[in-house]
């Protein structure tokens, strides 16, 4: 097998150029899906027969919660790759994914609390699902804080990678918390295998919104890592050539 | 549209405050995620530009 593509991909300059071509398409697609998904869910779906209109928060809550988990898995896998092969770009990706994941995790927790008030009668309960997601939030904050705690970039990268890999234990706990324990939080509505327990007229805008938020995450991740590449490579000839042209 | 008029859209049968607050926060998170990298990029570009100008000035002074 030819591994040159792997090394080329891990080169910051190659990645910067490649992502620059991708960026406008991802951005437009993300914006389209998010606007369609949220407008549809907010204005054009019928209310839930039990929850009334409060259920419309689902079109925001589910994508945010799903992303909080997916971003963490991506972050941990990237951290492991960077840890083993000492790839600079992998550590840049880890540092960029942490704040994005933290923001979506916070959004999932807060929209969940807002949804919980009219539905459960309380903002917060210490049930297994809510508590394990709160731990995920602290893992994200921990990753951000840990990076700031080191002067050496290499040491910070190694410490963050180890924390990221250890924190992976929390993901199956979040995922199966609603099955293992008797939680106030409901089980999964969308199933990849088997039938989803949701009406089509609500499911389709939800899936559109999820797709939109995943694309949006890719978009802001690319924005972040491109800025980070310029930051860390600012002494190289290509970055100076690129940025120097403006001065 | 499901809602008959603007008023029912805003109040949402008593759930308006919950729903609209959630969507407002969602918008805030999205805007934050776009603004932070743009600001970072501008800061890096300004730093590099400043350093390059300084080096050029030093070079000219040495000549």
Interface residues (C-beta under 8 A of the other chain):
Chain A: X34 X38 X42 X43 X44 X45 X46 X47 X52 X53 X54 X56 X57 X60 X61 X64 X99 X100 X103 X104 X106 X107 X110 X111 X114 X115 X117 X118 X216 X220 X223 X224 X226 X227 X228 X230 X231 X234 X239 X240 X243 X244 X246 X247
Chain B: X1 X2 X3 X9 X12 X13 X14 X15 X16 X18 X19 X21 X22 X23 X25 X26 X29 X30 X32 X33 X34 X36 X37 X38 X40 X41 X44 X45 X47 X48 X49 X52 X53
